[in-house]
Amino acid sequence: MSLDTTVQRLLVSPPNVGQMPHANISEEDAKMVKAVEEHFGKEGYQLPVKEDATEMASLTEREMMFLVCQLNC
């Protein structure tokens, strides 16, 4: 089997794999998630990049996902 064929087979999902079900969260949890997104996603909101650092940066998408997951998990 050629490398190209192997790569193509790895990129295609098996036919029996379904989509992950969406999480059902309560209205209260949805409000909490929205509050976190609004607070940490504000235009210009920045935090130090590490402890005692003067360099500042906005939260990354991955960090926002972590915060939201902590509320829902």
PDB file of N, H, CA, C and O in Angstrom:
ATOM      1  N   MET A   1       0.855  -1.172   0.000  1.00  0.00           N
ATOM      2  CA  MET A   1       0.000   0.000   0.000  1.00  0.00           C
ATOM      3  C   MET A   1       0.901   1.235   0.000  1.00  0.00           C
ATOM      4  O   MET A   1       1.882   1.293   0.741  1.00  0.00           O
ATOM      5  N   SER A   2       0.569   2.208  -0.824  1.00  0.00           N
ATOM      6  H   SER A   2      -0.228   2.161  -1.426  1.00  0.00           H
ATOM      7  CA  SER A   2       1.390   3.414  -0.932  1.00  0.00           C
ATOM      8  C   SER A   2       1.127   4.344   0.249  1.00  0.00           C
ATOM      9  O   SER A   2       0.102   4.247   0.923  1.00  0.00           O
ATOM     10  N   LEU A   3       2.071   5.238   0.479  1.00  0.00           N
ATOM     11  H   LEU A   3       2.904   5.316  -0.069  1.00  0.00           H
ATOM     12  CA  LEU A   3       1.945   6.215   1.555  1.00  0.00           C
ATOM     13  C   LEU A   3       0.731   7.106   1.341  1.00  0.00           C
ATOM     14  O   LEU A   3       0.012   7.421   2.289  1.00  0.00           O
ATOM     15  N   ASP A   4       0.503   7.510   0.106  1.00  0.00           N
ATOM     16  H   ASP A   4       1.087   7.254  -0.665  1.00  0.00           H
ATOM     17  CA  ASP A   4      -0.631   8.367  -0.215  1.00  0.00           C
ATOM     18  C   ASP A   4      -1.953   7.687   0.137  1.00  0.00           C
ATOM     19  O   ASP A   4      -2.847   8.320   0.700  1.00  0.00           O
ATOM     20  N   THR A   5      -2.078   6.413  -0.190  1.00  0.00           N
ATOM     21  H   THR A   5      -1.353   5.899  -0.648  1.00  0.00           H
ATOM     22  CA  THR A   5      -3.290   5.652   0.122  1.00  0.00           C
ATOM     23  C   THR A   5      -3.471   5.528   1.629  1.00  0.00           C
ATOM     24  O   THR A   5      -4.591   5.648   2.125  1.00  0.00           O
ATOM     25  N   THR A   6      -2.402   5.293   2.356  1.00  0.00           N
ATOM     26  H   THR A   6      -1.492   5.196   1.953  1.00  0.00           H
ATOM     27  CA  THR A   6      -2.460   5.174   3.813  1.00  0.00           C
ATOM     28  C   THR A   6      -2.925   6.480   4.444  1.00  0.00           C
ATOM     29  O   THR A   6      -3.779   6.484   5.330  1.00  0.00           O
ATOM     30  N   VAL A   7      -2.355   7.587   3.978  1.00  0.00           N
ATOM     31  H   VAL A   7      -1.662   7.584   3.257  1.00  0.00           H
ATOM     32  CA  VAL A   7      -2.741   8.899   4.513  1.00  0.00           C
ATOM     33  C   VAL A   7      -4.211   9.162   4.249  1.00  0.00           C
ATOM     34  O   VAL A   7      -4.919   9.624   5.143  1.00  0.00           O
ATOM     35  N   GLN A   8      -4.688   8.882   3.047  1.00  0.00           N
ATOM     36  H   GLN A   8      -4.112   8.506   2.320  1.00  0.00           H
ATOM     37  CA  GLN A   8      -6.090   9.094   2.711  1.00  0.00           C
ATOM     38  C   GLN A   8      -7.008   8.257   3.602  1.00  0.00           C
ATOM     39  O   GLN A   8      -8.058   8.737   4.027  1.00  0.00           O
ATOM     40  N   ARG A   9      -6.626   7.023   3.885  1.00  0.00           N
ATOM     41  H   ARG A   9      -5.773   6.633   3.539  1.00  0.00           H
ATOM     42  CA  ARG A   9      -7.436   6.154   4.748  1.00  0.00           C
ATOM     43  C   ARG A   9      -7.482   6.693   6.172  1.00  0.00           C
ATOM     44  O   ARG A   9      -8.509   6.571   6.840  1.00  0.00           O
ATOM     45  N   LEU A  10      -6.388   7.287   6.648  1.00  0.00           N
ATOM     46  H   LEU A  10      -5.554   7.386   6.105  1.00  0.00           H
ATOM     47  CA  LEU A  10      -6.345   7.823   8.005  1.00  0.00           C
ATOM     48  C   LEU A  10      -7.162   9.108   8.154  1.00  0.00           C
ATOM     49  O   LEU A  10      -7.622   9.427   9.250  1.00  0.00           O
ATOM     50  N   LEU A  11      -7.341   9.832   7.074  1.00  0.00           N
ATOM     51  H   LEU A  11      -6.967   9.572   6.183  1.00  0.00           H
ATOM     52  CA  LEU A  11      -8.066  11.097   7.125  1.00  0.00           C
ATOM     53  C   LEU A  11      -9.581  10.933   7.026  1.00  0.00           C
ATOM     54  O   LEU A  11     -10.323  11.879   7.289  1.00  0.00           O
ATOM     55  N   VAL A  12     -10.038   9.757   6.655  1.00  0.00           N
ATOM     56  H   VAL A  12      -9.435   8.988   6.442  1.00  0.00           H
ATOM     57  CA  VAL A  12     -11.470   9.507   6.509  1.00  0.00           C
ATOM     58  C   VAL A  12     -11.970   8.747   7.735  1.00  0.00           C
ATOM     59  O   VAL A  12     -11.406   7.722   8.117  1.00  0.00           O
ATOM     60  N   SER A  13     -13.035   9.264   8.344  1.00  0.00           N
ATOM     61  H   SER A  13     -13.494  10.097   8.034  1.00  0.00           H
ATOM     62  CA  SER A  13     -13.612   8.596   9.513  1.00  0.00           C
ATOM     63  C   SER A  13     -14.247   7.273   9.114  1.00  0.00           C
ATOM     64  O   SER A  13     -14.803   7.157   8.023  1.00  0.00           O
ATOM     65  N   PRO A  14     -14.170   6.286   9.979  1.00  0.00           N
ATOM     66  CA  PRO A  14     -14.855   5.025   9.705  1.00  0.00           C
ATOM     67  C   PRO A  14     -16.361   5.274   9.583  1.00  0.00           C
ATOM     68  O   PRO A  14     -16.879   6.194  10.217  1.00  0.00           O
ATOM     69  N   PRO A  15     -17.072   4.476   8.784  1.00  0.00           N
ATOM     70  CA  PRO A  15     -18.496   4.722   8.562  1.00  0.00           C
ATOM     71  C   PRO A  15     -19.363   4.553   9.813  1.00  0.00           C
ATOM     72  O   PRO A  15     -20.460   5.110   9.862  1.00  0.00           O
ATOM     73  N   ASN A  16     -18.919   3.816  10.810  1.00  0.00           N
ATOM     74  H   ASN A  16     -18.028   3.363  10.770  1.00  0.00           H
ATOM     75  CA  ASN A  16     -19.757   3.564  11.993  1.00  0.00           C
ATOM     76  C   ASN A  16     -19.543   4.589  13.108  1.00  0.00           C
ATOM     77  O   ASN A  16     -20.107   4.442  14.192  1.00  0.00           O
ATOM     78  N   VAL A  17     -18.739   5.622  12.857  1.00  0.00           N
ATOM     79  H   VAL A  17     -18.281   5.742  11.976  1.00  0.00           H
ATOM     80  CA  VAL A  17     -18.494   6.639  13.888  1.00  0.00           C
ATOM     81  C   VAL A  17     -19.528   7.739  13.740  1.00  0.00           C
ATOM     82  O   VAL A  17     -19.629   8.368  12.687  1.00  0.00           O
ATOM     83  N   GLY A  18     -20.293   7.969  14.794  1.00  0.00           N
ATOM     84  H   GLY A  18     -20.210   7.458  15.650  1.00  0.00           H
ATOM     85  CA  GLY A  18     -21.306   9.017  14.779  1.00  0.00           C
ATOM     86  C   GLY A  18     -20.757  10.310  15.361  1.00  0.00           C
ATOM     87  O   GLY A  18     -19.630  10.354  15.854  1.00  0.00           O
ATOM     88  N   GLN A  19     -21.548  11.336  15.301  1.00  0.00           N
ATOM     89  H   GLN A  19     -22.463  11.300  14.901  1.00  0.00           H
ATOM     90  CA  GLN A  19     -21.148  12.609  15.877  1.00  0.00           C
ATOM     91  C   GLN A  19     -21.359  12.583  17.386  1.00  0.00           C
ATOM     92  O   GLN A  19     -22.237  11.891  17.900  1.00  0.00           O
ATOM     93  N   MET A  20     -20.531  13.353  18.077  1.00  0.00           N
ATOM     94  H   MET A  20     -19.817  13.915  17.659  1.00  0.00           H
ATOM     95  CA  MET A  20     -20.672  13.460  19.526  1.00  0.00           C
ATOM     96  C   MET A  20     -21.964  14.211  19.843  1.00  0.00           C
ATOM     97  O   MET A  20     -22.270  15.211  19.194  1.00  0.00           O
ATOM     98  N   PRO A  21     -22.716  13.744  20.822  1.00  0.00           N
ATOM     99  CA  PRO A  21     -23.937  14.471  21.185  1.00  0.00           C
ATOM    100  C   PRO A  21     -23.569  15.798  21.863  1.00  0.00           C
ATOM    101  O   PRO A  21     -22.564  15.892  22.567  1.00  0.00           O
ATOM    102  N   HIS A  22     -24.392  16.806  21.639  1.00  0.00           N
ATOM    103  H   HIS A  22     -25.209  16.730  21.066  1.00  0.00           H
ATOM    104  CA  HIS A  22     -24.168  18.100  22.262  1.00  0.00           C
ATOM    105  C   HIS A  22     -24.573  18.023  23.731  1.00  0.00           C
ATOM    106  O   HIS A  22     -25.547  17.362  24.092  1.00  0.00           O
ATOM    107  N   ALA A  23     -23.812  18.706  24.555  1.00  0.00           N
ATOM    108  H   ALA A  23     -23.021  19.243  24.262  1.00  0.00           H
ATOM    109  CA  ALA A  23     -24.118  18.720  25.989  1.00  0.00           C
ATOM    110  C   ALA A  23     -25.374  19.556  26.229  1.00  0.00           C
ATOM    111  O   ALA A  23     -25.547  20.625  25.644  1.00  0.00           O
ATOM    112  N   ASN A  24     -26.224  19.059  27.079  1.00  0.00           N
ATOM    113  H   ASN A  24     -26.084  18.191  27.554  1.00  0.00           H
ATOM    114  CA  ASN A  24     -27.398  19.816  27.480  1.00  0.00           C
ATOM    115  C   ASN A  24     -27.072  20.489  28.800  1.00  0.00           C
ATOM    116  O   ASN A  24     -26.893  19.822  29.819  1.00  0.00           O
ATOM    117  N   ILE A  25     -26.996  21.820  28.779  1.00  0.00           N
ATOM    118  H   ILE A  25     -27.141  22.362  27.952  1.00  0.00           H
ATOM    119  CA  ILE A  25     -26.686  22.524  30.015  1.00  0.00           C
ATOM    120  C   ILE A  25     -27.909  23.301  30.464  1.00  0.00           C
ATOM    121  O   ILE A  25     -28.756  23.684  29.657  1.00  0.00           O
ATOM    122  N   SER A  26     -27.984  23.523  31.747  1.00  0.00           N
ATOM    123  H   SER A  26     -27.296  23.212  32.403  1.00  0.00           H
ATOM    124  CA  SER A  26     -29.133  24.235  32.297  1.00  0.00           C
ATOM    125  C   SER A  26     -29.060  25.711  31.916  1.00  0.00           C
ATOM    126  O   SER A  26     -28.021  26.211  31.484  1.00  0.00           O
ATOM    127  N   GLU A  27     -30.171  26.382  32.083  1.00  0.00           N
ATOM    128  H   GLU A  27     -31.015  25.976  32.434  1.00  0.00           H
ATOM    129  CA  GLU A  27     -30.229  27.818  31.782  1.00  0.00           C
ATOM    130  C   GLU A  27     -29.276  28.588  32.696  1.00  0.00           C
ATOM    131  O   GLU A  27     -28.644  29.554  32.268  1.00  0.00           O
ATOM    132  N   GLU A  28     -29.175  28.160  33.947  1.00  0.00           N
ATOM    133  H   GLU A  28     -29.688  27.375  34.294  1.00  0.00           H
ATOM    134  CA  GLU A  28     -28.268  28.806  34.901  1.00  0.00           C
ATOM    135  C   GLU A  28     -26.807  28.643  34.456  1.00  0.00           C
ATOM    136  O   GLU A  28     -26.026  29.593  34.513  1.00  0.00           O
ATOM    137  N   ASP A  29     -26.445  27.431  34.015  1.00  0.00           N
ATOM    138  H   ASP A  29     -27.079  26.659  33.969  1.00  0.00           H
ATOM    139  CA  ASP A  29     -25.083  27.200  33.531  1.00  0.00           C
ATOM    140  C   ASP A  29     -24.798  28.014  32.270  1.00  0.00           C
ATOM    141  O   ASP A  29     -23.697  28.538  32.102  1.00  0.00           O
ATOM    142  N   ALA A  30     -25.788  28.119  31.385  1.00  0.00           N
ATOM    143  H   ALA A  30     -26.683  27.692  31.522  1.00  0.00           H
ATOM    144  CA  ALA A  30     -25.618  28.900  30.164  1.00  0.00           C
ATOM    145  C   ALA A  30     -25.367  30.367  30.503  1.00  0.00           C
ATOM    146  O   ALA A  30     -24.563  31.029  29.847  1.00  0.00           O
ATOM    147  N   LYS A  31     -26.049  30.872  31.523  1.00  0.00           N
ATOM    148  H   LYS A  31     -26.702  30.334  32.056  1.00  0.00           H
ATOM    149  CA  LYS A  31     -25.837  32.259  31.957  1.00  0.00           C
ATOM    150  C   LYS A  31     -24.427  32.439  32.508  1.00  0.00           C
ATOM    151  O   LYS A  31     -23.786  33.461  32.262  1.00  0.00           O
ATOM    152  N   MET A  32     -23.938  31.433  33.261  1.00  0.00           N
ATOM    153  H   MET A  32     -24.459  30.602  33.461  1.00  0.00           H
ATOM    154  CA  MET A  32     -22.585  31.505  33.807  1.00  0.00           C
ATOM    155  C   MET A  32     -21.540  31.515  32.691  1.00  0.00           C
ATOM    156  O   MET A  32     -20.581  32.286  32.733  1.00  0.00           O
ATOM    157  N   VAL A  33     -21.737  30.655  31.701  1.00  0.00           N
ATOM    158  H   VAL A  33     -22.516  30.029  31.667  1.00  0.00           H
ATOM    159  CA  VAL A  33     -20.809  30.589  30.570  1.00  0.00           C
ATOM    160  C   VAL A  33     -20.789  31.933  29.843  1.00  0.00           C
ATOM    161  O   VAL A  33     -19.724  32.441  29.492  1.00  0.00           O
ATOM    162  N   LYS A  34     -21.961  32.498  29.622  1.00  0.00           N
ATOM    163  H   LYS A  34     -22.827  32.085  29.907  1.00  0.00           H
ATOM    164  CA  LYS A  34     -22.050  33.798  28.940  1.00  0.00           C
ATOM    165  C   LYS A  34     -21.343  34.879  29.750  1.00  0.00           C
ATOM    166  O   LYS A  34     -20.656  35.726  29.178  1.00  0.00           O
ATOM    167  N   ALA A  35     -21.500  34.865  31.075  1.00  0.00           N
ATOM    168  H   ALA A  35     -22.057  34.178  31.540  1.00  0.00           H
ATOM    169  CA  ALA A  35     -20.834  35.856  31.927  1.00  0.00           C
ATOM    170  C   ALA A  35     -19.318  35.732  31.837  1.00  0.00           C
ATOM    171  O   ALA A  35     -18.616  36.741  31.764  1.00  0.00           O
ATOM    172  N   VAL A  36     -18.810  34.505  31.841  1.00  0.00           N
ATOM    173  H   VAL A  36     -19.381  33.686  31.900  1.00  0.00           H
ATOM    174  CA  VAL A  36     -17.358  34.283  31.728  1.00  0.00           C
ATOM    175  C   VAL A  36     -16.862  34.772  30.375  1.00  0.00           C
ATOM    176  O   VAL A  36     -15.847  35.464  30.293  1.00  0.00           O
ATOM    177  N   GLU A  37     -17.584  34.409  29.304  1.00  0.00           N
ATOM    178  H   GLU A  37     -18.408  33.847  29.370  1.00  0.00           H
ATOM    179  CA  GLU A  37     -17.180  34.831  27.963  1.00  0.00           C
ATOM    180  C   GLU A  37     -17.174  36.354  27.845  1.00  0.00           C
ATOM    181  O   GLU A  37     -16.260  36.929  27.253  1.00  0.00           O
ATOM    182  N   GLU A  38     -18.189  37.006  28.406  1.00  0.00           N
ATOM    183  H   GLU A  38     -18.932  36.539  28.886  1.00  0.00           H
ATOM    184  CA  GLU A  38     -18.263  38.464  28.334  1.00  0.00           C
ATOM    185  C   GLU A  38     -17.146  39.118  29.142  1.00  0.00           C
ATOM    186  O   GLU A  38     -16.548  40.095  28.692  1.00  0.00           O
ATOM    187  N   HIS A  39     -16.863  38.593  30.321  1.00  0.00           N
ATOM    188  H   HIS A  39     -17.349  37.799  30.687  1.00  0.00           H
ATOM    189  CA  HIS A  39     -15.826  39.183  31.176  1.00  0.00           C
ATOM    190  C   HIS A  39     -14.429  39.004  30.579  1.00  0.00           C
ATOM    191  O   HIS A  39     -13.704  39.979  30.380  1.00  0.00           O
ATOM    192  N   PHE A  40     -14.061  37.764  30.298  1.00  0.00           N
ATOM    193  H   PHE A  40     -14.649  36.972  30.460  1.00  0.00           H
ATOM    194  CA  PHE A  40     -12.707  37.480  29.825  1.00  0.00           C
ATOM    195  C   PHE A  40     -12.518  37.785  28.340  1.00  0.00           C
ATOM    196  O   PHE A  40     -11.384  37.894  27.874  1.00  0.00           O
ATOM    197  N   GLY A  41     -13.609  37.923  27.594  1.00  0.00           N
ATOM    198  H   GLY A  41     -14.531  37.834  27.972  1.00  0.00           H
ATOM    199  CA  GLY A  41     -13.512  38.200  26.171  1.00  0.00           C
ATOM    200  C   GLY A  41     -13.667  39.672  25.821  1.00  0.00           C
ATOM    201  O   GLY A  41     -13.717  40.030  24.644  1.00  0.00           O
ATOM    202  N   LYS A  42     -13.744  40.538  26.848  1.00  0.00           N
ATOM    203  H   LYS A  42     -13.704  40.247  27.804  1.00  0.00           H
ATOM    204  CA  LYS A  42     -13.895  41.973  26.602  1.00  0.00           C
ATOM    205  C   LYS A  42     -12.748  42.502  25.754  1.00  0.00           C
ATOM    206  O   LYS A  42     -11.609  42.046  25.857  1.00  0.00           O
ATOM    207  N   GLU A  43     -13.078  43.471  24.917  1.00  0.00           N
ATOM    208  H   GLU A  43     -14.003  43.841  24.833  1.00  0.00           H
ATOM    209  CA  GLU A  43     -12.066  44.142  24.101  1.00  0.00           C
ATOM    210  C   GLU A  43     -11.015  44.751  25.025  1.00  0.00           C
ATOM    211  O   GLU A  43     -11.343  45.529  25.921  1.00  0.00           O
ATOM    212  N   GLY A  44      -9.769  44.399  24.806  1.00  0.00           N
ATOM    213  H   GLY A  44      -9.503  43.767  24.078  1.00  0.00           H
ATOM    214  CA  GLY A  44      -8.674  44.963  25.584  1.00  0.00           C
ATOM    215  C   GLY A  44      -8.386  44.258  26.898  1.00  0.00           C
ATOM    216  O   GLY A  44      -7.468  44.659  27.613  1.00  0.00           O
ATOM    217  N   TYR A  45      -9.149  43.208  27.244  1.00  0.00           N
ATOM    218  H   TYR A  45      -9.895  42.882  26.663  1.00  0.00           H
ATOM    219  CA  TYR A  45      -8.894  42.492  28.498  1.00  0.00           C
ATOM    220  C   TYR A  45      -7.593  41.707  28.363  1.00  0.00           C
ATOM    221  O   TYR A  45      -7.448  40.890  27.453  1.00  0.00           O
ATOM    222  N   GLN A  46      -6.657  41.952  29.260  1.00  0.00           N
ATOM    223  H   GLN A  46      -6.775  42.616  29.998  1.00  0.00           H
ATOM    224  CA  GLN A  46      -5.371  41.268  29.204  1.00  0.00           C
ATOM    225  C   GLN A  46      -4.919  40.886  30.606  1.00  0.00           C
ATOM    226  O   GLN A  46      -5.290  41.513  31.598  1.00  0.00           O
ATOM    227  N   LEU A  47      -4.107  39.837  30.654  1.00  0.00           N
ATOM    228  H   LEU A  47      -3.806  39.328  29.848  1.00  0.00           H
ATOM    229  CA  LEU A  47      -3.521  39.336  31.895  1.00  0.00           C
ATOM    230  C   LEU A  47      -2.021  39.192  31.692  1.00  0.00           C
ATOM    231  O   LEU A  47      -1.563  39.085  30.555  1.00  0.00           O
ATOM    232  N   PRO A  48      -1.243  39.188  32.778  1.00  0.00           N
ATOM    233  CA  PRO A  48       0.191  38.925  32.633  1.00  0.00           C
ATOM    234  C   PRO A  48       0.403  37.535  32.019  1.00  0.00           C
ATOM    235  O   PRO A  48      -0.351  36.606  32.312  1.00  0.00           O
ATOM    236  N   VAL A  49       1.417  37.393  31.177  1.00  0.00           N
ATOM    237  H   VAL A  49       2.029  38.147  30.939  1.00  0.00           H
ATOM    238  CA  VAL A  49       1.667  36.117  30.514  1.00  0.00           C
ATOM    239  C   VAL A  49       2.222  35.070  31.472  1.00  0.00           C
ATOM    240  O   VAL A  49       2.122  33.873  31.202  1.00  0.00           O
ATOM    241  N   LYS A  50       2.802  35.502  32.579  1.00  0.00           N
ATOM    242  H   LYS A  50       2.884  36.475  32.797  1.00  0.00           H
ATOM    243  CA  LYS A  50       3.253  34.581  33.622  1.00  0.00           C
ATOM    244  C   LYS A  50       3.378  35.376  34.918  1.00  0.00           C
ATOM    245  O   LYS A  50       3.282  36.603  34.915  1.00  0.00           O
ATOM    246  N   GLU A  51       3.588  34.682  36.001  1.00  0.00           N
ATOM    247  H   GLU A  51       3.666  33.685  36.003  1.00  0.00           H
ATOM    248  CA  GLU A  51       3.664  35.328  37.307  1.00  0.00           C
ATOM    249  C   GLU A  51       4.788  36.361  37.334  1.00  0.00           C
ATOM    250  O   GLU A  51       5.891  36.094  36.858  1.00  0.00           O
ATOM    251  N   ASP A  52       4.511  37.529  37.885  1.00  0.00           N
ATOM    252  H   ASP A  52       3.615  37.746  38.272  1.00  0.00           H
ATOM    253  CA  ASP A  52       5.464  38.636  38.019  1.00  0.00           C
ATOM    254  C   ASP A  52       5.959  39.175  36.679  1.00  0.00           C
ATOM    255  O   ASP A  52       7.019  39.798  36.626  1.00  0.00           O
ATOM    256  N   ALA A  53       5.222  38.951  35.606  1.00  0.00           N
ATOM    257  H   ALA A  53       4.361  38.445  35.649  1.00  0.00           H
ATOM    258  CA  ALA A  53       5.630  39.446  34.291  1.00  0.00           C
ATOM    259  C   ALA A  53       4.991  40.800  34.021  1.00  0.00           C
ATOM    260  O   ALA A  53       3.912  41.102  34.530  1.00  0.00           O
ATOM    261  N   THR A  54       5.663  41.603  33.222  1.00  0.00           N
ATOM    262  H   THR A  54       6.539  41.358  32.808  1.00  0.00           H
ATOM    263  CA  THR A  54       5.087  42.878  32.812  1.00  0.00           C
ATOM    264  C   THR A  54       4.401  42.756  31.450  1.00  0.00           C
ATOM    265  O   THR A  54       3.550  43.575  31.105  1.00  0.00           O
ATOM    266  N   GLU A  55       4.776  41.728  30.677  1.00  0.00           N
ATOM    267  H   GLU A  55       5.467  41.063  30.958  1.00  0.00           H
ATOM    268  CA  GLU A  55       4.153  41.499  29.374  1.00  0.00           C
ATOM    269  C   GLU A  55       2.716  41.008  29.583  1.00  0.00           C
ATOM    270  O   GLU A  55       2.458  40.129  30.406  1.00  0.00           O
ATOM    271  N   MET A  56       1.795  41.592  28.825  1.00  0.00           N
ATOM    272  H   MET A  56       2.004  42.305  28.156  1.00  0.00           H
ATOM    273  CA  MET A  56       0.386  41.258  28.954  1.00  0.00           C
ATOM    274  C   MET A  56      -0.121  40.643  27.650  1.00  0.00           C
ATOM    275  O   MET A  56       0.409  40.925  26.576  1.00  0.00           O
ATOM    276  N   ALA A  57      -1.154  39.799  27.753  1.00  0.00           N
ATOM    277  H   ALA A  57      -1.585  39.569  28.625  1.00  0.00           H
ATOM    278  CA  ALA A  57      -1.758  39.188  26.569  1.00  0.00           C
ATOM    279  C   ALA A  57      -3.212  38.840  26.859  1.00  0.00           C
ATOM    280  O   ALA A  57      -3.597  38.610  28.006  1.00  0.00           O
ATOM    281  N   SER A  58      -4.006  38.807  25.799  1.00  0.00           N
ATOM    282  H   SER A  58      -3.693  38.994  24.868  1.00  0.00           H
ATOM    283  CA  SER A  58      -5.400  38.368  25.917  1.00  0.00           C
ATOM    284  C   SER A  58      -5.413  36.860  26.088  1.00  0.00           C
ATOM    285  O   SER A  58      -4.441  36.178  25.763  1.00  0.00           O
ATOM    286  N   LEU A  59      -6.530  36.342  26.603  1.00  0.00           N
ATOM    287  H   LEU A  59      -7.319  36.896  26.867  1.00  0.00           H
ATOM    288  CA  LEU A  59      -6.664  34.894  26.714  1.00  0.00           C
ATOM    289  C   LEU A  59      -6.749  34.286  25.320  1.00  0.00           C
ATOM    290  O   LEU A  59      -7.350  34.862  24.413  1.00  0.00           O
ATOM    291  N   THR A  60      -6.144  33.127  25.163  1.00  0.00           N
ATOM    292  H   THR A  60      -5.655  32.659  25.900  1.00  0.00           H
ATOM    293  CA  THR A  60      -6.235  32.421  23.890  1.00  0.00           C
ATOM    294  C   THR A  60      -7.568  31.676  23.827  1.00  0.00           C
ATOM    295  O   THR A  60      -8.263  31.543  24.834  1.00  0.00           O
ATOM    296  N   GLU A  61      -7.909  31.201  22.657  1.00  0.00           N
ATOM    297  H   GLU A  61      -7.344  31.309  21.838  1.00  0.00           H
ATOM    298  CA  GLU A  61      -9.139  30.418  22.497  1.00  0.00           C
ATOM    299  C   GLU A  61      -9.087  29.169  23.387  1.00  0.00           C
ATOM    300  O   GLU A  61     -10.092  28.778  23.980  1.00  0.00           O
ATOM    301  N   ARG A  62      -7.923  28.561  23.469  1.00  0.00           N
ATOM    302  H   ARG A  62      -7.106  28.878  22.987  1.00  0.00           H
ATOM    303  CA  ARG A  62      -7.769  27.357  24.300  1.00  0.00           C
ATOM    304  C   ARG A  62      -8.000  27.678  25.782  1.00  0.00           C
ATOM    305  O   ARG A  62      -8.644  26.903  26.489  1.00  0.00           O
ATOM    306  N   GLU A  63      -7.485  28.805  26.248  1.00  0.00           N
ATOM    307  H   GLU A  63      -6.962  29.435  25.673  1.00  0.00           H
ATOM    308  CA  GLU A  63      -7.694  29.196  27.643  1.00  0.00           C
ATOM    309  C   GLU A  63      -9.167  29.486  27.922  1.00  0.00           C
ATOM    310  O   GLU A  63      -9.678  29.149  28.990  1.00  0.00           O
ATOM    311  N   MET A  64      -9.851  30.114  26.957  1.00  0.00           N
ATOM    312  H   MET A  64      -9.436  30.388  26.089  1.00  0.00           H
ATOM    313  CA  MET A  64     -11.290  30.369  27.117  1.00  0.00           C
ATOM    314  C   MET A  64     -12.053  29.054  27.179  1.00  0.00           C
ATOM    315  O   MET A  64     -12.979  28.908  27.977  1.00  0.00           O
ATOM    316  N   MET A  65     -11.666  28.093  26.336  1.00  0.00           N
ATOM    317  H   MET A  65     -10.914  28.212  25.688  1.00  0.00           H
ATOM    318  CA  MET A  65     -12.331  26.786  26.364  1.00  0.00           C
ATOM    319  C   MET A  65     -12.132  26.121  27.723  1.00  0.00           C
ATOM    320  O   MET A  65     -13.050  25.486  28.242  1.00  0.00           O
ATOM    321  N   PHE A  66     -10.945  26.263  28.297  1.00  0.00           N
ATOM    322  H   PHE A  66     -10.199  26.779  27.875  1.00  0.00           H
ATOM    323  CA  PHE A  66     -10.660  25.687  29.610  1.00  0.00           C
ATOM    324  C   PHE A  66     -11.558  26.318  30.670  1.00  0.00           C
ATOM    325  O   PHE A  66     -12.131  25.609  31.497  1.00  0.00           O
ATOM    326  N   LEU A  67     -11.684  27.635  30.652  1.00  0.00           N
ATOM    327  H   LEU A  67     -11.219  28.211  29.980  1.00  0.00           H
ATOM    328  CA  LEU A  67     -12.542  28.311  31.631  1.00  0.00           C
ATOM    329  C   LEU A  67     -13.990  27.844  31.525  1.00  0.00           C
ATOM    330  O   LEU A  67     -14.631  27.551  32.535  1.00  0.00           O
ATOM    331  N   VAL A  68     -14.493  27.778  30.314  1.00  0.00           N
ATOM    332  H   VAL A  68     -13.972  28.016  29.494  1.00  0.00           H
ATOM    333  CA  VAL A  68     -15.873  27.351  30.109  1.00  0.00           C
ATOM    334  C   VAL A  68     -16.040  25.902  30.543  1.00  0.00           C
ATOM    335  O   VAL A  68     -17.043  25.557  31.167  1.00  0.00           O
ATOM    336  N   CYS A  69     -15.081  25.058  30.226  1.00  0.00           N
ATOM    337  H   CYS A  69     -14.265  25.338  29.719  1.00  0.00           H
ATOM    338  CA  CYS A  69     -15.148  23.650  30.633  1.00  0.00           C
ATOM    339  C   CYS A  69     -15.167  23.529  32.154  1.00  0.00           C
ATOM    340  O   CYS A  69     -15.875  22.678  32.692  1.00  0.00           O
ATOM    341  N   GLN A  70     -14.415  24.352  32.843  1.00  0.00           N
ATOM    342  H   GLN A  70     -13.841  25.044  32.405  1.00  0.00           H
ATOM    343  CA  GLN A  70     -14.386  24.289  34.299  1.00  0.00           C
ATOM    344  C   GLN A  70     -15.752  24.613  34.890  1.00  0.00           C
ATOM    345  O   GLN A  70     -16.100  24.109  35.957  1.00  0.00           O
ATOM    346  N   LEU A  71     -16.521  25.441  34.212  1.00  0.00           N
ATOM    347  H   LEU A  71     -16.239  25.850  33.345  1.00  0.00           H
ATOM    348  CA  LEU A  71     -17.866  25.750  34.684  1.00  0.00           C
ATOM    349  C   LEU A  71     -18.824  24.592  34.439  1.00  0.00           C
ATOM    350  O   LEU A  71     -19.732  24.352  35.236  1.00  0.00           O
ATOM    351  N   ASN A  72     -18.622  23.872  33.337  1.00  0.00           N
ATOM    352  H   ASN A  72     -17.884  24.066  32.690  1.00  0.00           H
ATOM    353  CA  ASN A  72     -19.559  22.826  32.932  1.00  0.00           C
ATOM    354  C   ASN A  72     -19.170  21.426  33.386  1.00  0.00           C
ATOM    355  O   ASN A  72     -20.008  20.525  33.357  1.00  0.00           O
ATOM    356  N   CYS A  73     -17.933  21.216  33.804  1.00  0.00           N
ATOM    357  H   CYS A  73     -17.252  21.948  33.828  1.00  0.00           H
ATOM    358  CA  CYS A  73     -17.479  19.860  34.116  1.00  0.00           C
ATOM    359  C   CYS A  73     -17.704  19.513  35.569  1.00  0.00           C
ATOM    360  O   CYS A  73     -17.378  18.406  35.997  1.00  0.00           O
TER     361      CYS A  73
END
